[in-house]
Amino acid sequence: MNGKNNPKKSPIERRKFLQMLGTAAAGGSILLVAGGLASRINRAEAGLYWQIDPAKCTQCGRCETHCVLNVSAVKCIHANRVCGYCDLCGGYYRSNVKELNTAAENLLCPTGAIQRKFVEDPYFEYTIDESLCNGCAKCVKGCTSFGNGSLYLQIKRDLCLDCNECKIALVCPADAISRVPLDVAYKLKDE
Amino acid sequence: MKKILFTLTSLLLQLAAFAQNRFPKPDFESGYQYPDIQYAVPNESLWLVVDILLLVALMSFVSWAVIRKQTRKPIIWVSVISVAYFGFFRSGCVCSIGSIQNVALSLADSSYILPISVLLFFILPIAFAFLFGRVFCAGVCPFGALQELVNIKNYKLSKSLTSALSVIPWIYLIFAVLYAVTRSTFIICRFDPFIGIFRQGGDFGLIVFGVLLLITSIFTGRPFCRFLCPYGALLSLFSRVSIWKVKITKKQCINCELCHNACPVDAIKPPHENKVKENRLLGVKRLINYAVVLPVLVITGALLMRYASNDLSRAHKDVRLHDMVMLQEAAPQNSLSLELEAFYGQGRTVAELTEKVEKIQADYRLYSTIAGGFIGLVIGITLIGLSTKRTRKEYEIEHADCVACGKCFGYCPQNKLEIKTGTLTL
């Protein structure tokens, strides 16, 4: 290019010209991409935080095993306003228990994370000790199949590491895990 | 069989609809109040602001140290801060390397919502690379910083091995973008070797891989940055043509080779003299060769990847589900896998899934063809780069490879010889 018109010029000049061309192209592409994407950004809708859709969840139990944390960030959450406060609770007792007492062999939760308190005849209040819950979904399955479905799994925002790609979402058979915007704190059942 | 499945599905559906109100709401007589439960929400917007501010501050600091001051000490401090904050404290998500995928997906699919923090994590290091070189790699990236901090010795790899391995980041980048734009999976996040170390847990195989990489980086500089990191490949494009460039010394090079030996990423190229000036006709012939070989490689790559697109599409969850459903429909089994249970339980139809999968496969055909073209291009350009030799009069930094770690400054004798000439006053 340059060499033909003035043959005395060294190839360094040509290299400099190419370099300038490259600089212009690089700068232009940065501005183009940044501008194009910035115009699309909608801060209110930006989905960053992984949450489970309780309506889709099939209680497969993978939340317990596939989270990157040693103890899953998925915990069981109890919607008191949905609960029937039953004595024979499908999420608390195993099926076919002989006596409704709190002996360990009768209880469904493998870590003893569900506690119950007598309210008045015949109602019992159930609470979940989150520090014991491992998100195995056994109680959720019981409650969904025999009860009102007041026990359900949800990703705890304070525990979740907000991975760019949720490892549980990758294996979730029901595609129940998706990102929600910042202002939607939790996908809850009793709201 | 289909009929049985259908009735089973409808039954399950009814159950699901029924599940909410099997037992009526209790009427409490004792004045029982529902407990008011608040679930913890960390102050996420604050942390995102801190992340971005720290990113900009650290990169500016490194730029100042490398371009203006030509010292390495601040970079070590930046590395320590980055490993501690971005690595261990923030557990490494979102990082700039992974943000490539979010940005690619958002460029390909406008319905994908890109959070502003991810966009900033993607574009800021590129903007800094365009201005000052790869200052992000120097110590702001926790991965680079971690490898830099453990690096002791600099055994040089042979030139052929280096050039063969440095194609990998590009291929990795191309595949990461391919799998991101088809909404299959984020392979950069999935096969991240260091995240397990930062989180002190996770996939065992990846932690072993990360530890092996770290052990390697004791003996040779930054194996991950040079031979794996797709974001480094992207940054090298911008740092090659950056406006301000790292200089080893402000004084004249004395061709002592010390900086070349010190460079952990082998970015300082020794002087080279092309003894025989190439015949003009030969040069033209070579140029024509390139002009033929490059398109041939691009087209071959594109065709090969198009041919493989159906197999590649198995990375998508729905395609795998479709395969499972087809197997089940052909030879019904009694014990269903969790995926199939969810599929039939949710009452999805095979026709709807097939339609979805066909769309995914069409996407794959298009994008894998483009990806294949790029793979051909990368291999072609690497080969052309190997076949040419530039004349250099002194030791020069290859700015595309330079990660601005600043090791060479301390080794250059020209930076050390500061003979102060003053007047002696009596």
Interface residues (C-beta under 8 A of the other chain):
Chain A: Q19 G22 T23 A25 A26 G27 I30 V33 A34 G36 L37 A38 R40 I41 N42 R43 E45 A46 G47 L48 Y49 K56 T58 C60 R62 V68 L69 N70 I77 H78 N80 R81 V82 G84 Y85 C86 V119 E120 Y123 E125 T127 T144 S145 F146 G147 N148 G149 Q154 K156 R157 D158 L161 D162 C163 N164 E165 L170 P173 A174 D175 L182 A185 Y186 L188
Chain B: L15 A19 Q20 N21 R22 F23 P24 K25 P26 F28 E29 S30 Y32 Y34 P35 I37 Y39 A40 V41 P42 E44 S45 S91 C93 V94 C95 G98 S99 Q101 N102 V103 S106 L107 S110 I113 L114 P115 I116 S117 L119 I123 I126 A127 F130 T185 F186 C189 R190 I195 R199 G201 G202 L237 F238 R240 V241 S242 I243 K317 S337 L338 E339 E341 A342 F343 G345 Q346
